[in-house]
Amino acid sequence: MEQIIQVYVPFPSQETAKSVSQEIIENKLAACSNIIEGSSLFTWDGTLEEQVEYVVFFKTVINLQSEIVAAIEYIHPYDVPCIIVKKVLANTSYYKWMLSVLA
């Protein structure tokens, strides 16, 4: 098993999630992404909000962490985007594929 990072980022629409995913992948900051629809509850300006969001799970290598976070912060439509980075283990063949597409 090899250590990689998974970057969790919710977006306001499926279209935005897809376009940001495409940009991140085309710029070789992530090998792939998964987009999952979900319901979010949060407080904004003192009010409890509920909305549908599209969560993107980006998978990339550890040495691209700073670059992917900066890119997401720059292009994300939210004033305060949620970007959570987690170190995870991936099987070796997947890790090698990631290295090949990120080269």
Secondary structure as a PSIPRED ss2 file (coil, helix, strand):
# PSIPRED VFORMAT (PSIPRED V4.0)

   1 M C   1.000  0.000  0.000
   2 E E   0.000  0.000  1.000
   3 Q E   0.000  0.000  1.000
   4 I E   0.000  0.000  1.000
   5 I E   0.000  0.000  1.000
   6 Q E   0.000  0.000  1.000
   7 V E   0.000  0.000  1.000
   8 Y E   0.000  0.000  1.000
   9 V E   0.000  0.000  1.000
  10 P E   0.000  0.000  1.000
  11 F E   0.000  0.000  1.000
  12 P C   1.000  0.000  0.000
  13 S C   1.000  0.000  0.000
  14 Q H   0.000  1.000  0.000
  15 E H   0.000  1.000  0.000
  16 T H   0.000  1.000  0.000
  17 A H   0.000  1.000  0.000
  18 K H   0.000  1.000  0.000
  19 S H   0.000  1.000  0.000
  20 V H   0.000  1.000  0.000
  21 S H   0.000  1.000  0.000
  22 Q H   0.000  1.000  0.000
  23 E H   0.000  1.000  0.000
  24 I H   0.000  1.000  0.000
  25 I H   0.000  1.000  0.000
  26 E H   0.000  1.000  0.000
  27 N C   1.000  0.000  0.000
  28 K C   1.000  0.000  0.000
  29 L C   1.000  0.000  0.000
  30 A C   1.000  0.000  0.000
  31 A C   1.000  0.000  0.000
  32 C E   0.000  0.000  1.000
  33 S E   0.000  0.000  1.000
  34 N E   0.000  0.000  1.000
  35 I E   0.000  0.000  1.000
  36 I E   0.000  0.000  1.000
  37 E E   0.000  0.000  1.000
  38 G E   0.000  0.000  1.000
  39 S E   0.000  0.000  1.000
  40 S E   0.000  0.000  1.000
  41 L E   0.000  0.000  1.000
  42 F E   0.000  0.000  1.000
  43 T E   0.000  0.000  1.000
  44 W E   0.000  0.000  1.000
  45 D C   1.000  0.000  0.000
  46 G C   1.000  0.000  0.000
  47 T E   0.000  0.000  1.000
  48 L E   0.000  0.000  1.000
  49 E E   0.000  0.000  1.000
  50 E E   0.000  0.000  1.000
  51 Q E   0.000  0.000  1.000
  52 V E   0.000  0.000  1.000
  53 E E   0.000  0.000  1.000
  54 Y E   0.000  0.000  1.000
  55 V E   0.000  0.000  1.000
  56 V E   0.000  0.000  1.000
  57 F E   0.000  0.000  1.000
  58 F E   0.000  0.000  1.000
  59 K E   0.000  0.000  1.000
  60 T E   0.000  0.000  1.000
  61 V C   1.000  0.000  0.000
  62 I H   0.000  1.000  0.000
  63 N H   0.000  1.000  0.000
  64 L H   0.000  1.000  0.000
  65 Q H   0.000  1.000  0.000
  66 S H   0.000  1.000  0.000
  67 E H   0.000  1.000  0.000
  68 I H   0.000  1.000  0.000
  69 V H   0.000  1.000  0.000
  70 A H   0.000  1.000  0.000
  71 A H   0.000  1.000  0.000
  72 I H   0.000  1.000  0.000
  73 E H   0.000  1.000  0.000
  74 Y H   0.000  1.000  0.000
  75 I H   0.000  1.000  0.000
  76 H C   1.000  0.000  0.000
  77 P C   1.000  0.000  0.000
  78 Y C   1.000  0.000  0.000
  79 D C   1.000  0.000  0.000
  80 V C   1.000  0.000  0.000
  81 P C   1.000  0.000  0.000
  82 C C   1.000  0.000  0.000
  83 I C   1.000  0.000  0.000
  84 I E   0.000  0.000  1.000
  85 V E   0.000  0.000  1.000
  86 K E   0.000  0.000  1.000
  87 K E   0.000  0.000  1.000
  88 V E   0.000  0.000  1.000
  89 L E   0.000  0.000  1.000
  90 A E   0.000  0.000  1.000
  91 N C   1.000  0.000  0.000
  92 T H   0.000  1.000  0.000
  93 S H   0.000  1.000  0.000
  94 Y H   0.000  1.000  0.000
  95 Y H   0.000  1.000  0.000
  96 K H   0.000  1.000  0.000
  97 W H   0.000  1.000  0.000
  98 M H   0.000  1.000  0.000
  99 L H   0.000  1.000  0.000
 100 S H   0.000  1.000  0.000
 101 V H   0.000  1.000  0.000
 102 L H   0.000  1.000  0.000
 103 A C   1.000  0.000  0.000
